[in-house]
Amino acid sequence: MINMIDKTKDHLETMRDIYSVSAALGIKTYIWGGYAVDILNGEFTREHSDLDCFTENLVENLDELKSRYESLGYTVKYLADWWMLRIEKEGVELAAFNSVRNVCEIAHWHHAGPQGTIFFPYKWLDKEPHDFYGSPVYTFSPQMSYITKAHPRIMSPNGEWQGREKDKADVAVLEQIISLRGINKDEIKKKVWSHCPWLYAKGHEECFYPITLD
């Protein structure tokens, strides 16, 4: 069994590698999921199994990304149907990456490859990195982190992705951050939508139109 302290050290080292690989290519990689909550909070709030990420124009930079991660000792796998890159060491998955694009200052986050996209203001992505326990790292704003945790429907319009117990704790942390910044939660929802044609193709009629949060 992997020691939790060792896993945390591995994750912080992976964050540094992610930052250096992306910087060398002139792009950014952003961490989301549970680690985003910790980064925004400035400290660890709970343990994590791996890093959830998305990289600017991942598909266009795929070959160079694979080469650079392999040069750092990672085993790299690419799931073409999902536009997802995964890196691991000694059989342990450390991070998975989706693609994000900036289209007229709207972020197109391809969380399910070409078959699932979440749209939100590009300005909700960090311009400068956080310093998280000595690791430079980009994430997205409390607004977007809150949406992914409090409204999982944006990622799974048919309701297959339900909120988990650990997500409830994350939501509580994010609500406090949002409140301290004077952010209106109802206004956040107006600026995010998604579309998942993959689910529509599976027969979920409600996924034909873009999914909004009301």
N, C-alpha and C positions, 0 to 999 in steps of 0.2 A: 504493500500500500504506500502511496506517495505521501510523505510528510507535508502537512499544510504549510509549514514555514518554507520548506524547500519549493513547494509549488508557487508560493507568493514570490519568492526570489526569482524563479524561472519566469514568471509573468512580468516582473519589473525589467528583467533582462530582455525579454521579448519586446516590451514596449520601446526600450532604447534601440533595439535593432530595427523595429518597424519605423521609428522616426528617422534613423540614419538612412535606411534603404529608400524611403519616400523622398527625403530631402535630396539625396543624390540624383534622383530622377526629376526633381523640380515639381513634385506633386505632394499632396498631403493624404495621410491616412487618419481617419477619425475612429475613436473607440466609442462604442455605444453599449447598451445592455447594463448589467449590474455594475460594471466597472465605471461607467459614465457617472453613476450616482456618487461613487466614492471620489472620483476626480473632482466633480463639482463641489462635493462636501469637504474636500481637502484631506480626507483620511479614510482608512478602511472602515467599512461599516459591517461587512460580513465576508465570508469566504466565497471564492469563485472557482468555477471549474476550468474556464478558458477565457480568451479575449474575443469579443464580437467586434468586428471592424468593418468599415467600408473605405475604399480607396478611390481617389479621383481618377476617372478614366481608366479603370483597372484593365479592361479588355484591350485597350490600345497599348497599354504598357506591360502586357502580360509576360512576354518573353523576357524582358529585362528584369521584371520583378522576380520571376522564377529563378533566373540566373543569380541574382544578388542574394536571395534567401538561401539558395543552395550553397553559395560560397561561404555563408555563415554557419553551415552545418545543419541546416533544416532539410527535412524531407518535404517536398512540395507536391501537392495534388491539386488538380484543377478539374472542377465539375463544369463542363462546358454548357450543359443545359441550364445551369443556374448562375453562370458567370461568377462562380465562387472559387476562390483560392484558399487552400488550407495548408498550414505549415505545422510540422510536428518534429519532435526529437525523441529518439528511443521509443517510438510507438505511442507517445503521448501527444495528443493534439493540443497545441498551445494557442492558436489563433485561426479564425476564419474571416475571410474578406469578401464583401460584396462590392459592387461598383456604384459610384455616385458621379453625376454630371451636373455642371452648371449650365442651365439653359435660360438665358435672359433673367439671371438672378433668381431663378427658381431651381432648387435642388431636386434632381430626379434620382432618387435612391432606389436602385434595382434590387430590392430585397429578395426577389424570386427570379433573378435574371431578367430576360426580356418579357417574362410572363407575369411580373408583379412589380409595380412601381409606387413609391410613396413620394408625394410632392410637398415641399415646404419651403419657406424663404431661405435662400442661400446664406443670408446674413446670420442665420442661426447656427452656422458653423464657425468654430474658432478661427480667428485670424492669427492669433499668437498662441503658442503652446503653454499649457500648464506645466508646472514643476511638481510632479507627483513622486514623492520619495526619491528625488534625484533623477527621475526619468522624465524627459520632455515628452509631452503627449497632447494631442488634439482630441477634442470631443465636440459634442454639440451643446446647444444652450439648454438651460433648465426647462424651457418651454417644450422642446422636442423630446427631451428625456422623459418629461412628465407624460407626454402623449403616448409614447411607446409603452409605458408602464401602466398608466391609468386607463388607457383605451386600446387594448390589444386588438379590437375590431379593425383598427386601421391597417394592421398587418395580416389579419385573418378575417376578411369580411364575412365569411360564412359562420364564424363563431367557433371554429375548430381550435383556435389558439386561445385558451382561457387564462385569465390572470392566476398566478400562483401565490402561495403564502409569502414567499420571499419578495414578490413584487409589491405586496401590500406594505411591507416595511419600507421598500424603496420609495413608494408613493408618498408615505408620510414624511420622509426626508426631503423629497422634492417639493412637496406642498409648503414645507417650512421655508425652503430657499426661495420659492416663488413669492410667498407672502412677504418675506423680508425685502424683496426687490420691487414690491408693489405691482406685480403682474396679475392681470385679470385672467383667470383660467378659462372663462367663457370666450374671451377674445382669442385665445390661443387656438381653440378648435376651429375657428373660422378660416384659419390660414393653412390648414393641413387637409389633404385628401389623398386617396389612393385608388388604384385600379388594378385588378387581378384577373386578366383574361384566362389564365390557367384554371382558375376555379370555375369560371363560367363554362369553359370547355368540358369540365367534369360534370356539368349539369346544375350548378348553383345559379339559378336565374337572377338572384339578387346581386350578382357580381357583374352583370352586364354594364351597368352605369358606374361612374366613379363613386367611391365611397366617401361620404362626408360625415363629420361629427356634429350632431346637433344637441 
